[in-house]
Amino acid sequence: MTADKVDVAFTVNGAPVEVAVEPRWLLADVLRDQLGLTGTHLGCEYGVCGACTVLLDGEPIRSCLLFAVQAQGRHVTTVEGLGTEERLHPLQAAFREEHALQCGFCTPGFLITAAHFLRDHPNPAREEIREALKANLCRCTGYQFIVNAVERAAREMAPATRERSDGSGGA
């Protein structure tokens, strides 16, 4: 710690991290610039577009609106924590298969938002998916492919979700 920085310790994608930050630094900037997790994108920097959405203790937040010091002792999940190149999360695979990304800038926020939504709504109707995603903005698509991808991922994830909820297996 220096005179103008404070040490902040939190968990990112399951790994403990400790970084020295200025108290005014935003979580999005620390994730990108200090930790190299560039999947978290900064769009509007006003919390409107959703590109910077991450999970904080399992709940979606706009990382452009949260100071990094507020993450002290908490758990952050970024898009990099959803899957790996070798084993994509079902949402990531569905976005690829359904052509739900064009420039890709908004995609991480959509993926995080959808992952949280599907955790609590494993068998959603299309209108429920649209409602869940309405706070994320995309300038390139008409949202149809994004909704299709979330719907596909829900179908593919359903057996795993059922196993976890009935206690018959899974993490």
Residue, then its C-alpha position, 0 to 999 in steps of 0.5 A: m500500500t502507498a499513501d494514495k492507494v489501498d490494498v483490496a483483497f477479493t476473489v475473482n473467478g474463484a481465485p483470490v486476488e489482492v491489488a493496490v487501488e486508488p479509492r476512486w478506481l472503479l471495479a471495471d477498470v481494476l478488472r481490465d487494467q490491473l487484472g487483465l480481465t478484458g472481457t469486462h467491457l466499458g460502454c457508457e460508464y453510466g450503468v445503462c448499457g450493461a457491457c460491464t456486467v459482472l456477478l458480485d456474490g452471485e448477483p449481477i452488478r454494473s462494474c462501472l458503478l462500483f468502486a473496487v474497494q467495495a469488492q473487499g472480501r467479496h466474490v466476483t465472476t467475470v465472463e472469463g469465469l464462465g467457461t474456458e476455451e477448451r470447455l465453453h459454458p453452454l451459454q457461450a457455445a449457444f451464442r456461437e451456434e446461434h450467431a448471437l454476437q456480431c461485434g462482441f462488445c456487449t456479449p460479455g454483459f449479456l452472457i453474465t446477465a443470462a447466466h444469472f437469469l438461467r440459474d434461477h429460471p431454468n425453463p424460461a419462456r421467450e418473453e421472460i428471456r426478453e424481460a431478463l435481458k432488457a437492461n443490456l443494450c446491443r447496437c448490432t443485432g435485433y436481439q432475436f439471435i441473443v434470445n435464441a441463444v439463451e433459449r438454446a442454452a436453457r434447453e441444453m442446461a436443463p438436465a444439469t439444472r434438474e440434477r442439482s435441484d433434486g440432489s441427484g448430482g452436479a456441483 
